[in-house]
Amino acid sequence: MSDAVSVVWDDALLGYTMGGDHPMHPVRLDLTMRLADTLGVLSNDRIQVVKPEAAGADLLTLVHDQAYLDAVERAPSDPQGVGHGLGTADNPVFEGMYDSAALIAGGSVAAARLVHEGRAQHAVNIAGGLHHAMRDAASGFCVFNDAAVAIAWLLAQGYERIAYVDLDVHHGDGVQAAFYEDPRVLTVSIHQTPLTLFPGTGFPEETGDPEKAPGTAVNIGLPNGTDDSGWLRAFHAVVPSVVRAFQPQILITQCGCDAHHEDPMADLALTVDGQRASYKAMHDLAHEVCEGRWVVLGGGGYGLVRCVPRAWTHLLAEVGGDPLTPTTAIPDSWVRDVLARGLRTEPPATMTEGGWTGFQHWDPFTENRVDRAITRTRTAAFPLFGLDPDDPRD
C-alpha cells in the first residue's frame, strides 16, 4: 500500500510542443490527466497534485554544459545555426523551448525532492522521462534530460546508491551516458534491440566503465515482436536481481509506454495490460528494496489516444495504491472529448485490451529469441554483481 503520493502537474507542462504532426504531441499528457481525473484516480485521498517550478541553470548545469543551455535559449531566434542537435526533424526549434523544457526538468527535481524530504513516498511526473538528451545536445525529442538532472540533484543531497530503471522501448542512452563512470548510480534499461531501433545503443555488453563503475549499467535488448509474456519474462529474469544486489536507497523509474503494439515508432507488442503489470512490478520492487522511495517519470509513447492515456492512467492509479480494475469502462465524457478534438483514432471502450500477463519464469534450459537476449544480458552483467548468470534463483 502506498503512503502519501505526489503527482507533479500543471497545464503549463503542455507547452513542450514541437508542432505540426510531431509524434511528441502534448495532447497525450492532456488526455492522460483528463482520463485519470474522470475515473477518479486523482481524487484518491493519498494523492496531492503539486505544481512544478522551472529548473534554473544551477540545476540544469548538473548535467548540461552552460554553452548548450545558451544554445537552447537562443535557438528560436537562430534556428538554423544553433547546432547541438537542435533544428532537426526530431528536435525542431519552437518558441518557449527553453522555458518548457526547464519546467519539465524542474518537475522531475520536485518529484525527487518530495520523496527525499519524506513528504511523499512516491512522486510522479508523467511529463518527464526525456532520457535521450545529452550533456551538450538534444536528441530523440528530448531537450533537457530531466531524469539525469533529478538523479544528479539526489547525488548532491548525499545519496550513495540510486537505481534508475528505464522501461521505454528505446534505450535510455542519455541517462546511461551521464552516469556511466559513476558507481553510485545503477542504470537498467529494457528496450527493443538496438540493431533495429534508435538510438542504436544499449547492448548487453555496455555494463558501466570497466575501471570506475563496472556493473553499473545493465541492458536488455529484446527482439522485435516481443509480447507481454516475453517482456515480463525478460524483466523478471534480470531487473529485480540486479536492483536487489545494488541495494539502492531510492528508485527512479522511466515508464515510457512506447513498447505498445500499436506504437508507430517501434516494434514491440505489449498491450496496456502488460504495461500495467510492469508498473506493478516496479511498485513492488520499490517497497522491497528501498522502503517505497520511488520517483516515477513518463517518457515515450506515441499512441496518443489508445495507448498513452490508458497506460499512464493505470500508472497513476498503481502509484496511488488503488489500481484500476482492467475492465473499467472509459467514461463517455472522455470519449466525447477525444472526438471533439478531431483526432483520427477510434477511442478505446475499456481500460484493458485483454492481454495475457502470465509468463514462465526464465530457466537456462529453454531457447528462443527472448531467452537468448536474457542469457546475453545475464552473462554480461550478473558476474559483476556476484550473481550466477546460469542460476535461475539469482
Residue pairs with C-beta under 8 A, 6 or more apart in sequence:
1 321
2 46
2 121
2 122
2 283
2 292
2 319
2 320
2 321
3 46
3 120
3 121
3 122
3 292
4 46
4 48
4 119
4 120
4 121
5 44
5 46
5 47
5 48
5 120
5 121
5 122
5 123
5 124
5 319
5 320
5 321
6 47
6 48
6 49
6 50
6 111
6 114
6 119
6 120
6 122
6 123
6 124
7 42
7 47
7 48
7 49
7 50
7 123
7 124
7 316
8 49
8 50
8 51
8 52
8 107
8 108
8 110
8 111
8 123
8 124
8 125
8 127
8 128
9 33
9 49
9 50
9 51
9 52
9 125
9 126
9 127
10 51
10 52
10 103
11 30
12 100
12 103
13 26
13 29
13 52
13 100
13 103
13 104
13 107
13 127
14 26
14 29
14 30
15 26
15 96
15 99
15 100
15 103
16 24
16 26
16 100
16 101
16 103
16 104
16 127
17 24
17 25
17 26
17 94
17 100
18 24
18 25
18 91
18 92
18 94
18 141
19 92
19 94
22 92
22 141
23 141
23 264
23 265
23 302
24 141
24 302
25 302
25 304
27 304
27 341
27 343
28 301
28 302
28 304
28 308
28 309
29 126
29 127
29 298
29 308
31 304
31 305
31 308
31 309
31 334
31 337
31 338
32 126
32 308
32 309
32 312
32 313
32 316
33 42
33 126
34 309
34 334
34 337
35 309
35 310
35 313
35 330
35 331
35 334
36 42
36 312
36 313
36 316
36 317
37 43
38 331
38 333
38 334
39 313
39 317
39 324
39 328
39 331
39 351
41 47
41 313
41 316
41 317
41 320
41 322
41 324
42 49
42 316
44 320
44 321
44 322
46 320
46 321
46 322
47 316
47 320
48 120
50 110
50 114
50 123
52 103
52 104
52 106
52 107
52 110
52 125
53 103
53 106
53 110
54 99
54 102
54 103
54 105
54 106
55 102
55 103
55 105
55 106
55 109
55 144
55 146
55 149
56 102
57 66
57 69
59 105
59 106
59 109
59 149
59 153
60 69
60 102
60 105
60 144
60 149
61 69
62 149
62 152
62 153
62 156
63 135
63 144
63 145
63 148
63 149
63 152
63 178
64 133
64 135
64 136
64 144
64 145
64 149
65 135
65 136
67 136
68 84
68 135
68 136
68 137
69 98
71 82
71 83
71 84
71 86
72 84
72 86
72 97
72 98
72 101
72 138
72 143
72 144
73 98
74 82
75 82
75 86
75 87
75 93
75 97
75 98
76 93
76 94
76 95
76 96
76 97
79 86
79 87
79 92
79 93
80 87
82 93
84 136
84 137
84 138
85 91
85 134
85 137
85 138
85 139
86 93
86 138
86 143
87 93
88 138
90 138
90 139
90 140
90 141
91 138
91 139
91 140
91 141
91 142
91 143
97 143
98 143
101 130
101 143
101 144
102 144
104 125
104 127
104 128
104 130
104 144
104 146
105 128
105 144
105 145
105 146
105 149
105 150
107 125
107 127
107 128
107 146
108 125
108 128
108 129
108 146
108 147
108 149
108 150
108 295
108 297
109 146
109 149
109 150
109 153
110 123
110 125
111 120
111 123
111 124
111 125
111 128
111 150
111 295
111 296
111 297
112 123
112 150
112 151
112 153
112 154
112 250
112 252
112 295
113 153
114 120
114 123
115 121
115 122
115 123
115 250
115 293
115 294
115 295
116 154
116 157
116 250
116 293
121 292
121 293
121 294
122 283
122 286
122 292
122 294
122 295
122 296
122 319
122 320
123 294
123 295
123 296
124 296
124 297
124 315
124 316
124 319
125 146
125 296
125 297
125 298
126 297
126 298
126 312
126 315
126 316
127 298
128 146
128 147
128 150
128 297
128 298
128 299
129 146
129 147
129 168
129 254
129 255
129 256
129 297
129 298
129 299
129 300
130 141
130 142
130 143
130 144
130 145
130 146
130 147
130 174
130 299
131 142
131 145
131 147
131 148
131 166
131 168
131 170
131 172
131 173
131 174
131 175
131 254
131 256
131 299
132 139
132 140
132 141
132 142
132 145
132 170
132 172
132 173
132 174
132 199
133 139
133 140
133 142
133 143
133 144
133 145
133 148
133 174
134 145
134 174
134 177
135 177
135 178
139 173
139 174
139 199
140 170
140 198
140 199
141 300
142 174
145 174
145 175
145 178
146 297
147 164
147 172
147 174
147 175
147 252
147 254
147 297
148 174
148 175
148 178
148 179
150 252
150 295
150 297
151 162
151 164
151 175
151 178
151 179
151 185
151 252
152 178
154 162
154 250
155 162
155 182
155 184
155 185
159 184
159 249
159 250
160 184
160 249
161 184
161 186
161 246
161 247
161 248
161 249
162 184
162 185
162 186
162 248
162 249
162 250
162 252
163 185
163 186
163 188
163 243
163 246
163 248
163 250
163 251
163 252
163 289
163 290
164 172
164 175
164 179
164 185
164 186
164 187
164 188
164 252
164 253
164 254
165 188
165 189
165 190
165 239
165 243
165 251
165 252
165 253
165 254
165 282
166 172
166 175
166 187
166 188
166 189
166 190
166 191
166 253
166 254
166 256
166 299
167 190
167 253
167 254
167 255
167 256
167 257
167 259
167 278
167 282
167 299
168 189
168 191
168 254
168 255
168 256
168 258
168 259
168 299
168 300
169 191
169 192
169 197
169 256
169 258
169 259
169 263
169 265
169 266
169 268
169 300
170 191
170 192
170 197
170 198
170 199
170 256
170 258
170 266
170 300
171 189
171 191
171 194
171 199
171 201
171 202
171 219
171 221
172 187
172 189
172 191
172 202
172 254
173 199
173 201
173 202
175 187
175 254
176 187
176 189
176 201
176 202
176 206
176 217
176 219
179 185
179 187
179 213
179 216
180 187
180 208
180 209
180 213
180 216
180 217
181 208
181 209
181 212
181 213
182 212
182 213
182 216
183 208
183 212
183 213
183 216
185 216
186 216
186 217
186 218
186 242
186 243
186 246
186 248
187 216
187 217
187 218
188 217
188 218
188 219
188 238
188 239
188 242
188 243
189 202
189 218
189 219
189 220
190 220
190 222
190 231
190 234
190 235
190 238
190 239
191 197
191 202
191 219
191 220
191 221
191 222
192 221
192 222
192 224
192 226
192 259
192 266
192 267
192 268
193 221
193 222
193 223
193 224
193 373
194 200
194 201
194 202
194 203
194 221
195 221
196 224
196 267
197 266
197 267
202 219
202 221
203 219
203 221
204 219
204 220
204 221
204 373
204 376
204 377
204 379
204 380
204 381
205 380
206 217
206 219
207 214
207 215
207 216
207 217
207 218
207 219
207 380
207 381
207 384
208 214
208 215
208 216
208 217
208 384
209 216
214 384
215 381
215 384
215 385
218 238
218 239
218 242
218 377
218 381
219 377
219 381
220 234
220 235
220 238
220 239
220 373
220 374
220 377
221 373
221 377
222 230
222 231
222 234
222 268
222 370
222 373
223 369
223 370
223 373
224 267
224 268
225 267
225 268
225 269
226 234
226 259
226 268
226 269
226 270
226 369
226 370
227 261
227 268
227 269
227 270
227 274
228 269
228 270
228 271
228 273
228 274
228 277
228 355
228 356
228 357
228 359
229 274
229 356
229 357
229 358
229 359
229 360
230 359
230 370
231 259
231 268
231 270
231 274
231 278
232 274
232 277
232 278
232 281
232 357
232 359
233 359
233 360
233 361
233 362
233 370
233 374
234 362
234 370
234 373
234 374
235 278
235 281
236 281
236 359
236 361
236 362
237 361
237 362
237 374
237 378
237 392
238 374
238 377
238 378
238 381
239 281
239 285
240 281
240 285
241 382
241 385
241 387
241 394
242 381
242 382
242 385
242 387
243 251
243 285
243 289
244 288
244 289
245 385
245 386
245 387
246 385
247 289
248 289
248 290
249 290
249 293
250 290
250 293
250 294
250 295
251 282
251 285
251 286
251 289
251 290
251 293
251 294
251 295
252 295
252 297
253 282
253 286
253 294
253 295
253 296
253 297
254 297
254 298
254 299
255 278
255 279
255 282
255 296
255 297
255 298
255 299
255 312
255 315
256 298
256 299
256 300
256 301
257 263
257 272
257 275
257 299
257 300
257 301
257 303
257 307
257 308
257 311
257 312
258 265
258 266
258 299
258 300
258 301
258 302
258 303
259 266
259 268
259 270
259 274
259 275
260 268
260 270
260 271
260 272
260 275
260 301
260 303
260 307
260 311
261 268
261 269
261 270
261 271
262 303
262 306
262 307
263 301
263 302
263 303
263 307
264 302
264 303
265 300
265 302
270 278
270 355
271 352
271 353
271 354
271 355
272 307
272 310
272 311
272 314
272 351
272 352
272 353
272 355
273 326
273 352
273 353
273 354
273 355
273 356
273 357
274 355
274 357
275 311
275 314
275 315
276 311
276 314
276 315
276 318
276 323
276 326
276 357
277 357
279 314
279 315
279 318
279 319
280 318
280 323
282 294
282 296
283 294
283 318
283 319
286 292
286 293
286 294
294 319
296 315
296 319
298 312
301 307
301 308
301 311
301 312
302 308
303 345
304 343
304 345
305 338
305 343
305 345
305 346
305 347
305 348
306 345
306 346
306 347
306 348
310 330
310 348
310 351
313 324
313 351
314 323
314 324
314 351
317 323
317 324
324 351
325 351
326 350
326 351
326 352
327 350
327 351
327 352
328 350
328 351
328 352
329 349
329 350
329 351
330 347
330 348
330 349
330 350
330 351
334 347
335 347
338 345
338 347
339 347
361 392
362 371
362 374
362 392
363 392
364 375
364 390
364 392
375 389
378 387
378 389
378 390
379 389
382 388
382 389
382 394
383 389
387 394
388 394
